[in-house]
Amino acid sequence: MAKKLVFRTVSMGSEPPIPDARELALWVRTERGRQADLSSFLIEEGLRPQVDAGVDLPCAGGKFYRSRWLESISGIKEGYITDELGIMPGFVEDDAARVKSVSGGCRVALPAPHLLDLTDRYYGDADESSAALFQQYRRLLRAMRDAGVAGHVLHCTAAIPEELEALAGKNVFFFLKDPDEESMATLLEHQRAIGIRGSQLPLLLDHREEYEVTEVLILDPDAGELTNLLHSFDPDQIRVGGYCPEHCLEYWRALVDSATVSVQ
């Protein structure tokens, strides 16, 4: 007799559409007394469809949050580090309060340090400038957690050991959309959870003897991929994950529906 399994759904963030000037201005008027700009609009617009669709672990933010992060770190001008780095946490603390009001507190996604694409013109030493940037990340991440968010997802296009050593932990998950063999190994050296596509399961299994894997987040899976994953992992180790590029309410509803499968 077939048994129904329902996996927990996890968001890695989203990319809500940029509003036109009139739509944004009308929204800002409704937000009197609160910090309200494009980033705060996108935070809310990206999060509400996840909550409405019933995503178990929603996540505010996304790659678009780069602009907010840059304006929250002092000493940066037009893509260059021009002075000693510091933080201006007011904006991200306001964002955290907004996230908490919509979702009761969830994670926030943003780009990893290398995706800020900064050039040092102040420290004169790559290790020193990187260490200073990582320190500001830690301070801002902590400020947001103190203001009510549950943790963070750092999007990356490469698994950089120095970033993982400095930032990965129980409250910070590094997410690489399409890890290859080397980058998957680097990620698993620093965290026990990993995001994969169904086609990457053989690669993950190759690493399983060397690294402990306690949670697998499978992106946009079909029923066959989930069933295949069950041959190697327990149901409570599996999460159904997604990152919405457009039409988010429909996307998240479909993701939630896909998290239920029947197995023999």
N, C-alpha and C positions, 0 to 999 in steps of 0.2 A: 504493500500500500504506500502511495506517495506521501511524503511528509513535506510540509511547507516550512521553509526557513525565511526569516526576515532579518536582513543584515542592517546594521546601523549605517546611516548615510552621513557623509562628512564633506563639507565644503572647503575648497582651497581659495575661495574668493570669487570675484566676478569682475566683468568689465561692462558696467551699465553705459548706455549711450550718453554722449555729451548733450546736455539740453541747449536749446537756443537761448539767446540773451533774454528774450521776453519770459520764457518759462522759468529761467533761473531767477529773474528779478521778482516775479510773482511769488515764487517759493520763499525767497529771502524775506519778503514782507510778512509772511506768516510766522517767521522765526524771531520776531522781536524779543530782545532780551537774551538771545542765545547767539553764540558764534555761528555764522551762516555764510558760507561761500561755496565755490564749486566743489571743493574736496568734501565738505560736509554733506552737500547734496548727493554726491556720488556714493558716499558711505551709506547713507540711508536708502537710496534707490537700489543699491546692490544687495542690501541686507533684507529688506522687507519681503521680496519674493521668496527668499529662502525660508523665512519664518512662516509665510502664508502656505508654502508648499509642504511644510512639515519636515524639513531637513533636521535630522537629529542633532548634528553639531554644525550650526551655521558659522559663517566666517565673513566678517566685513572686510572691506578693502580689496586690494588686488594690485596689479602692476601700476595702475593709475595713482596709487598712493605715494609714488616716488616724489611728486611735486610737494606734497605735504611734508615728507621727510626732509627734503632739501631745505625748506623754509624753516624747519625746526632745529637745524644745526647751524650755529653761527661760525663765521670764518670761511664761508664758501661764497664765491661770486662767479656767476656765469660758467659753472662747471669746473672752476679752479679752487683749490684750497689756498687762500691768500692770507690767512691769519690763524692763530691758535684756535682749534676747534672747541666749541662748547655747545650747550643746548639752550633752546627756548621752548620749554615744554607746554606752554599754554594751549596751543592749537591741538596737539595730540591728546592732551588731557580733556579738552572739550569734546574731541571726537570719541574718546573712550566713554564719556558720559552719555553721548548720543547713542553709541552702540549698546550700552547698558539699558537705556530707556526702551530701545526697540526689541532687544533679544533677551534681556535679563543678564547679559554678560556673555560674550563669546570670544573667539579668537579674531585677530585682525591680520590680514595678509599685506605684505609689502615686499619690495625688491631687496635682495641681499646686497651687501656693500658693493660688490663688483658691478652691479647694475646701476649704481649711481653714476658710474663712468666719470670719476673725478680725476683731475690732474693736479699733482702737488706742486705748489709754487711757494711753500712756506717752510716745511720741515727739512727738505733737502735730503731725506733718507726714506726709502720706501717702507722699511719696517716700522720706523717711527710714525710715519703718516698713517699707515694701516692700523697700528695699535691705537692711535688717537681716534681714528674713525670708529673702530670697534668699541672703544670706551663710550663714545657718544651713543652708539646703538644701544649698548647695555643700559645706559641711563634713561633713554627715551622709552625703551621697552618696559623698564621697571616703572617709569612714571605712568604708563598706560595701564599696567597691571594694578598699580596702586589705585588708579581711578576706576577700576571695575572690569577690565577685559580679562579673559581667561588665559590668554597666551597669544602666540604669534606664529604665523606661517611665513617663512622667508623664501620667496621665489628666486631661483637661480638658473643660470644657463650653463654653469660649470660647478663641480664640487671642489671647492678650494679649501684645502686642509686648514689653513690659518683661520679662515672665517668660521669653519665648523668648530675648531678648537676653542675659539673665543666666544662663540654665541650659542652653539647647539646645547640643548638640555631639555628638561622635562616641560618647560614652558615655551620652547622655541623649536619648531619643526622645519627642517630644510626640505623644500620640495623642488625636485628637478623633473621636468615633464617627461623627458625621454632619456633616462640614464643609460650609458653604455657600460661595458664590463668594468672598466677602470673607475668611472665615477660612481657606480653602484657600490663598489668595494669601499671607496672613500667615504661615502655616506654612511655605510653600515659600520665603519670604524667608530663613528661618533654618535649614532642613534640607532635604536632597535626597531624603529618603524620606518617603512619605505613605501613610496608611491610608485606604482608600476601600471603599465597597460597589460592586458591579457597576454599579448604576444611576447612579453618580457618575462613570463614566469619561468621558462627554462633557464634564463640567465640568473634569476634570483635563486633558483634551486642549486645552481652551480656554486653559489656563495654560502649556502646554508650550513655546510659543515664547518666553515671557518668563522662565521658570524652568527650570533644569536638574533633571530628575527621574531619579535613578539607581536607585531601588527603589520598587516599588509593592506594598504589602501589601493584598491584596484579602480582605475579611472574608467568611467563610462562603460561598464562591462555589459555584455549580453549574458543570457542565462547559461550558455555553454561555457563561457569563460569563468563564471562563478562556480559552476559545477566542477570544472577542471581544477580550480583552486582548492576545492574541498578535498581533493585527493592528497593534498600536501599540508594543509593547515586546518586547524579546528575552526568551527564557525565563529567563535568569539574572538578569533584573531583576525578576522576579515572585516574590512570596511569598504563600503561603496562610495567612491569619491568623485568629485567633479569640480570644474571651473567653468563658469558660464561666460561665453563670449557675446551672446546676444539672446533676445527673446527669453529672458531669464525665468519668468514664472512658468512658462511651458517647459523649459529645460529642467528646472528643479523638480517639477511634478513628474516628469518622465524618469528622472533619476531615482526618485523615491519609489516609483512603481517598479523600476528595474531591480530594486533591492529585495524583492520577494521572488523566491524560486521554489519549485517543487522538485524534490529528490526522492529517489527510491530507497 
